[in-house]
């Protein structure tokens, strides 16, 4: 039962007695609490700060939940089916096409057009990645690129000038100066380096090149930069291509060279990589160097077990190339508060939030000025992140993360092949041609 204040109740009785109509009581504005989910625990404090600022300015509460990558996507899938999904989710370009195709995401283009959101403030073409068939499913919140992470002491012990790492080269014939580097950084149990006579590849103490498992069809941190630097392109068009170019000879050449380094004992074996995990293999000095994404800068820069630094990716036959990717908040179609959810999404994509994220420097915000602030935050702490930022400023060095439908199915097929390549069970050229045919069937 709804109770009216006594003064209003008395007025209603009096008005009715006089033959009039009682005035309507103004409805109290509903207090809205939005739910928002993300997977990266390192980003939670930054977005909680954004949520607090948003609540202070709008009166709309935001409850944030965080789960690890696999649990996160399993939970999102289940909750979308059951109708219990968060109002806003942190989204990835590999996942949103299927969610959009299933009508599980809200088109925010009407809001963007109405509010005249300036899409040119975002880095590169990140904003366009979230558009399909005229509908928009996210506003860019950050970006990431790839660079080399190396153990400073290992470089010093090998007698290598760190400045030389800024000009590494690579090719699939002899590996260039990068190939020479990983040989020299590989050390066996007897102290012999990979480029010295008597090196024993069966008893390696420190591998020159670490291996992160996974990567699927893209190999974002693992191997993408090699074929891309040869002119390879994943798709016939991006986003939403319909033909993966996995039978391209340039891809086979690059992956074959990678496999040859595994055979030679310069790359951490897949079995050991799986047992250790990326961070432990580097922290325990089982590997001296690994390509990695800018989202883990804080992990490496904050290490107390080893001292790490960053170097640009090697330049290949067609220059230095990196995949650039970015996340975005998406509104789920079942939200009961679409207007309020848009206000939160708009806030995440605005300087008001991205400047706060920049000060914590966990990621590079999508807005160009905020990304500059994040780099300055790192620099103030004595961390040089130019290996990630310089390449992002060069449009010719960027390859946008390939976007298609059926990404999960494609990645499952591709990962099985990449695993076999890493286990030295198949020849890359043959295996990639077979994979190309299977992926073509999926995309039909």
RATA-V918453 format. One record per residue. N is the residue number from 0. RES is the residue in one letter. D_LAST is the distance of its C-alpha to the last C-alpha in whole Angstrom. Layout:
n->{N/N}
res->{RES/RES}
d_last->{D_LAST/D_LAST}
This chain:
n->{0/1/2/3/4/5/6/7/8/9/10/11/12/13/14/15/16/17/18/19/20/21/22/23/24/25/26/27/28/29/30/31/32/33/34/35/36/37/38/39/40/41/42/43/44/45/46/47/48/49/50/51/52/53/54/55/56/57/58/59/60/61/62/63/64/65/66/67/68/69/70/71/72/73/74/75/76/77/78/79/80/81/82/83/84/85/86/87/88/89/90/91/92/93/94/95/96/97/98/99/100/101/102/103/104/105/106/107/108/109/110/111/112/113/114/115/116/117/118/119/120/121/122/123/124/125/126/127/128/129/130/131/132/133/134/135/136/137/138/139/140/141/142/143/144/145/146/147/148/149/150/151/152/153/154/155/156/157/158/159/160/161/162/163/164/165/166/167/168/169/170/171/172/173/174/175/176/177/178/179/180/181/182/183/184/185/186/187/188/189/190/191/192/193/194/195/196/197/198/199/200/201/202/203/204/205/206/207/208/209/210/211/212/213/214/215/216/217/218/219/220/221/222/223/224/225/226/227/228/229/230/231/232/233/234/235/236/237/238/239/240/241/242/243/244/245/246/247/248/249/250/251/252/253/254/255/256/257/258/259/260/261/262/263/264/265/266/267/268/269/270/271/272/273/274/275/276/277/278/279/280/281/282/283/284/285/286/287/288/289/290/291/292/293/294/295/296/297/298/299/300/301/302/303/304/305/306/307/308/309/310/311/312/313/314/315/316/317/318/319/320/321/322/323/324/325/326/327/328/329/330/331/332/333/334/335/336/337/338/339/340/341/342/343/344/345/346/347/348/349/350/351/352/353/354/355/356/357/358/359/360/361/362/363/364/365/366/367/368/369/370/371/372/373/374/375/376/377/378/379/380/381/382/383/384/385/386/387/388/389/390/391/392/393/394/395/396/397/398/399/400/401/402/403/404/405/406/407/408/409/410/411/412/413/414/415/416/417/418/419/420/421/422/423/424/425/426/427/428/429/430/431/432/433/434/435/436/437/438/439/440/441/442/443}
res->{X/X/X/X/X/X/X/X/X/X/X/X/X/X/X/X/X/X/X/X/X/X/X/X/X/X/X/X/X/X/X/X/X/X/X/X/X/X/X/X/X/X/X/X/X/X/X/X/X/X/X/X/X/X/X/X/X/X/X/X/X/X/X/X/X/X/X/X/X/X/X/X/X/X/X/X/X/X/X/X/X/X/X/X/X/X/X/X/X/X/X/X/X/X/X/X/X/X/X/X/X/X/X/X/X/X/X/X/X/X/X/X/X/X/X/X/X/X/X/X/X/X/X/X/X/X/X/X/X/X/X/X/X/X/X/X/X/X/X/X/X/X/X/X/X/X/X/X/X/X/X/X/X/X/X/X/X/X/X/X/X/X/X/X/X/X/X/X/X/X/X/X/X/X/X/X/X/X/X/X/X/X/X/X/X/X/X/X/X/X/X/X/X/X/X/X/X/X/X/X/X/X/X/X/X/X/X/X/X/X/X/X/X/X/X/X/X/X/X/X/X/X/X/X/X/X/X/X/X/X/X/X/X/X/X/X/X/X/X/X/X/X/X/X/X/X/X/X/X/X/X/X/X/X/X/X/X/X/X/X/X/X/X/X/X/X/X/X/X/X/X/X/X/X/X/X/X/X/X/X/X/X/X/X/X/X/X/X/X/X/X/X/X/X/X/X/X/X/X/X/X/X/X/X/X/X/X/X/X/X/X/X/X/X/X/X/X/X/X/X/X/X/X/X/X/X/X/X/X/X/X/X/X/X/X/X/X/X/X/X/X/X/X/X/X/X/X/X/X/X/X/X/X/X/X/X/X/X/X/X/X/X/X/X/X/X/X/X/X/X/X/X/X/X/X/X/X/X/X/X/X/X/X/X/X/X/X/X/X/X/X/X/X/X/X/X/X/X/X/X/X/X/X/X/X/X/X/X/X/X/X/X/X/X/X/X/X/X/X/X/X/X/X/X/X/X/X/X/X/X/X/X/X/X/X/X/X/X/X/X/X/X/X/X}
d_last->{58/58/62/63/65/69/70/67/68/71/70/68/71/73/71/71/74/75/73/70/66/65/63/60/59/57/54/53/50/48/47/43/42/38/37/35/33/32/32/34/38/39/38/39/43/41/39/42/45/42/42/46/46/44/46/49/48/46/48/44/44/41/40/38/37/36/34/32/29/27/30/29/25/26/28/26/24/27/29/26/26/29/30/32/30/32/33/31/29/29/25/23/20/18/18/19/16/15/19/18/15/18/20/22/24/26/26/29/28/31/33/33/34/37/38/37/36/36/33/34/36/33/33/30/27/27/27/24/22/22/21/18/18/22/23/24/24/26/29/30/32/32/31/31/31/31/35/37/39/42/45/48/51/48/48/52/53/51/53/50/51/48/48/47/44/43/42/40/38/36/34/32/35/38/37/39/42/39/39/43/43/41/43/46/45/44/48/49/51/54/53/52/49/46/47/51/52/52/49/48/44/45/47/45/47/45/42/41/37/36/33/31/29/25/23/20/17/19/23/25/28/28/27/25/28/28/25/25/29/28/25/22/19/17/14/14/15/17/16/13/11/8/9/11/14/15/17/19/23/24/22/23/27/27/26/28/31/31/31/34/35/35/36/39/40/39/36/37/35/32/35/37/35/34/37/38/36/36/39/41/40/41/44/46/45/43/41/43/40/36/33/33/32/34/34/36/39/41/41/42/45/46/46/50/49/48/48/45/44/41/41/38/35/36/35/33/33/32/33/33/30/29/26/27/26/27/27/28/29/27/29/27/27/30/32/36/37/34/37/39/35/35/38/37/34/36/39/36/35/38/41/43/41/39/43/44/41/42/45/44/42/39/36/36/36/34/37/38/42/41/39/42/44/42/43/47/47/46/48/51/50/50/47/45/42/41/39/36/38/38/35/34/36/35/31/31/31/28/24/23/21/17/15/12/10/10/13/15/13/12/16/17/15/17/20/21/20/23/25/25/26/29/30/31/29/26/26/24/23/22/20/18/17/16/14/12/11/10/9/6/5/6/4/0}
